[in-house]
């Protein structure tokens, strides 16, 4: 049978109630009661289906991968726009092959010309000129594979006297160290485990295939022992982060088997105690530097931020706190300037675009305009005050229009408050001041995306390793993730950083503030110069 398209009618609940009421005179009391029950049920089912549709969309993204939330993709206009703007589309940076300069960790071997030197006559017989060196050499990049960890076995020759039976053993090379496991091995294991989510068992299997036996238990002992001397540096991270101007924070669930066992062992009378476990990520903006902190345990984001801000100097002004609108994100008894994530508010309309296409299209276009102005401020490297003026001039008017439209929808009952769209609008209105702090406060961020990206470290660990076994294991993971991600935010080699702070553990313990990712190079150079002065080493000529 041919299917006929059902026409969708948009009716308000008040109008439906009025229509049902007008049927009272034509129907008996029982018939009127049944009709009213049917209409009420239909309205309720329609609301729930709208909510379920958004929930099914979230479930689909969870199972099959989240789609990008870019405006063109959300509004299903991406394909048409690409065809229209194919010749005009600007090529984004970072695409294409990497040049030789991108290989910062590569060994560089200068090769001189075999027969020519600068100022030599040109080898062309009919030229008569002279050759000279160019600034940029020709380059050839060769990439080789190697095991993550390599071992060297030194076989020391032994000689025995046939008369006195004394054994004489060859001396080991200087500089190889006394420990079986070098600091570089520990640093790489920490990078793979806590920086890339590589479980110990998986690394043990990989190394076994390369002929290097490295049990998972040994790997844990190495990173655990190395973490203890690094504790003062982590404490310094917390102290420095507490003085920051902006603190982003959020959390994600994390399993810790030791705490899960405690939950199961509790008696019925103590079931009301907290059972949840989280990893909180805190990103602190301290001047031009960023510090990443991770905390795993029963405390949620607000309590962990409170732990950090307790170390804040009393004379400093209240910092800007960026988070989503969950009440558990607020640090008790500490004053902050609250800023909520605009991306969270925008995402609610992204999820509803299939149900309310016209309304959500206009709303998302307004958000897109605001993000465009924020990108302009970053590209031009505006100061905090200049960025505020830029947003007030360009983002303020469209956001004010959006606020008035939101008010109109709720006050004039143009949208059902309990519908998906009504709840999304109510969220924006209830948190409007915190969501739009970037229009009033210099330096206020527009969203919490930097912290959500940082939390991917913990999420990656959770997906691969599934859990922490003990609270100590969680603390070790927090320490290494904090060191690694802070180094990444600073744009320095995290592996080299972990190596250096282990190799100079005594110096680091005495002055941890000199071993931050942005100043440790200068500290290492100063130590080298001091050692040369003490030993009388002279490398001139």
Secondary structure, DSSP 8 states (H G I E B T S, - for coil): ------------HHHHHHHHHHTTTTS-HHHHHHHHHHHHHHHHHHHHHHHHHHHHHHHHHHHH------HHHHTT-HHHHHHHTTTT----TT-S---GGG-TTS-------SS--TT-B-SSTTT--B----SS-----------SS--------EEE-TTT--EEE----TTS-SSSS-HHHHHHHHIIIIIT---HHHHHHHHHHTT----HHHHHHHHHHHHHHHHHHHHHHHHHHHT-SEEEEEEEE--BHHHHHHHHHS-GGGTTS----EEEEEEEEETTEEEEEEEEES--HHHHHHHHHTTS-TTS---EEEE-S-GGGS-TT---EEEE-HHHHHHHHHTTTTTSHHHHHHHHHHHHHHHHHHHHHHHTT--HHHHHHHHHHHHHHHHHHHHHHHHHHHHTT-S-TTSHHHHHHHHHHHTHHHHTGGGTSTT--S-SHHHHHHTHHHHHHHHHH--BSSHHHHHHHHHHHHHHHHHHHHTS-HHHHHHHHHHTHHHHHH-GGGGSTTTHHHHHHHHHHHHHHHHT-----
